Amino acid sequence: MAYYHRIGQIPHKRHTQFRQPDGTLYSEQLVGTLGFHGVSSLLYHIHPPTQIKKVGESVPYAPKLLKDRPLEPSHLRTLGQTTTGGDYLQARQTLIGNADVTMSICNPTERRMDYYYKNALADEVIFVHEGSGELWSQLGIVRFEPGDYVVIPRTIIHQLHFNEGPVRLLIIESFSPIETCRRYRNHFGQLLEHSPYCERDIRPPHELISGDVRESGEYLVKIKKEGYLHQLTYGHSPFDVVGWDGYFYPYAFSIHDFEPITGRIHQPPPVHQTFEAHNFVICSFVPRLFDYHPDSIPAPYNHSNVDSDEVLYYVAGNFMSRKGIDLASFTVHPSGIPHGPHPGTVEASIGKKETHELAVMVDTFRPLYLTEAALPYLDANYPMSWNPDFKHEPPRSADMMD
């Protein structure tokens, strides 16, 4: 993570005696990455975090990637899907993915999880399109609201508690650590002056979980690993942490705190980069001033993704280079064929001073595949929509767009 953080009670030195009021030792746990060479945190539990009471049945939990589809641009319309299931795990629908990253929608109807969840192999980035609430974990509480990226490192046991109202989430699952952009950090890890955000914008846990964390009982933890949900029941709450310190923790960062980088002529997509991982990046398109050269063309130029596939998830506003795109839509442009603005949008962009668009982009360096779950959302006409004779359907969400 970006910087050192601590909450609660911890001993003066690591790996030394730290006793509870009754004289027994607190149970120290190192949660770390990359075999003791990556970032880590030290947690202090009331009870040992190893006390398994019961091992339940493993349940298949993996998307089916469709690797035999034609090479074509795709448009997935998901706005009409107001709910996708019951609780946070049941409601996930993975639509796009490869061996490095998956992208899912999740519109749950249940407000609270009555179990605990851990992804044992992947970091998860939840983009909150609609809804608000709290992330609860061993490391404390992180509040979230629309526009937040909630970054949850692998192995963190957590729950999501949603407030009343509709919930619409984009979940990006990364099989390598999610990091801030390398070119925006110095060799100490501090974000530099030219970074589009800084440590002040990052919101780590602010308080530990209180309540019945000392009570014994049965606490179900569902662990996602290798295409299955494994179900382990523990004798004590995984939230029985009295203090911790380190660099490994969940946090929130608002897309509204991303400061856009602009120029006299059209800037390439890397200026929008927000996070990076192995073989892919996450970018944020936010309201910004357009290019200010007197002959500038604000619309993006046609380009070939020679080495990468590009996914855009549309959050708000009117994306001036596209026609017929809803909010909560995905456009997928694979490597191997060029893509660019729709007919008429280049001329229409000239002279415009600013944009109020909001979108999340994922660029990958290995091919992406749609899943079986994506097929009901597929716009069959999208591949032909650059043809000047094609009649664009007006976006169903036009009343919500600028």
C-alpha positions, 0 to 999 in steps of 0.5 A: 500500500501507499503508506504506513498505518496503525490502529489500536493497541500494539506492543512496542516491538514486533514478535514480543510478549503482548498480554491481555488483561487476564494475562494470556498472550494476544495472538500475533499474525503476519499478513504479508505478500510475496514470501516475506518480500512484499508489503505486510501488516502485523495483527494482534488477535484475542484468539488464535486465527487458526482454530477451525471448527468445521470444514464444509463442502466446496462449491464451484464458483468460476466463470466460463470463458468463451474463447471461440467467439469471433474477433469483434468489438463488443458492447454489453448493456447492463443498465436494465439489470437492476438486481443480479441476485441475493447477497454479495457473492450470489449477485456477482456475474463475471462478464469479461476475463482472462488469466490476469483479471476478471470484471463482474457486475454485482447488484445485490438485494441483501444489505448485509452478509451473514458470513465472512468472505476472503479471496485467497488468490486475488486482490479485488477492486470494487468500483461503487457505481451506486450505493453506499455502506461500509466494508468491515474487515479484520483491519477495521471499517472503511466507509464507501459511497458512489464513485469510490474504488474500494481496494481489498488485498487478497486474504483480507477477511471482510464483509460488505454492509450496504445502506438502503437504496439501489446498489450497482458495483463493478468488481475487478479481480486481479490475480496480482497485487493492485498498486499505485502507478510506479511512475508516480512514486519515488523510490520510498513509495511516496506519491510525487508532486505530478501524481494525479492523486496523493496519500491525502486522497486514500482512506484507510480503515479508521476504526476497529470492529467492536461488539461481540468479537470476543464471543465464541460460536460458529463463524463461517468464512467463505474462501474463494480459491481455484474456482471454488468457494471453500467453507470453513467455520471458526470458533471465534470472530475473525474480527477479534483484532485489538490492533495492527500496523503495516502497509497491507490493508483495504482502503477507498479512493474516490474517482472524484479525487482523481485530478485529470492531466490535460494538454494542448492536444489530445492526451493518450490513455496513460494520463488517466491511469489510476492503478496498475497490476501485472499485465493490466492497468485501471484508468479513470476518465473524469470531468476535465477541460478539453485540449486547448490548441486552436486546431485541436480535435478533442475526440480520440484518434483511431488507434490499433491496440497492437498489444492490448485489449481495452474495456470501458465501463460507462459511469456518467455523462455523455462519452463524446466519441461513442453513440448509443452507449448506456450508463453501466455499459461495457465496450470491449475493443480487442487487439488485432483490429483498429477502433476509434470514434463513431461517425460524426463524433470527430467533427462534433467534438471540435470547439468543445471546451470540456467534458463531464464524462465519468468512466472506468477503463481496464487495459490488458496485455493478454486477450480478454474473453466474454463469459457465458453470463455476458451473452444476454447483455450483448448488443449484436449491432455494435460491431457494425456501428462505425458503418455510416449507413448504420442507424444508431439506437438512442441510449436508453439512459439519455435522460440521465446523460449530459 
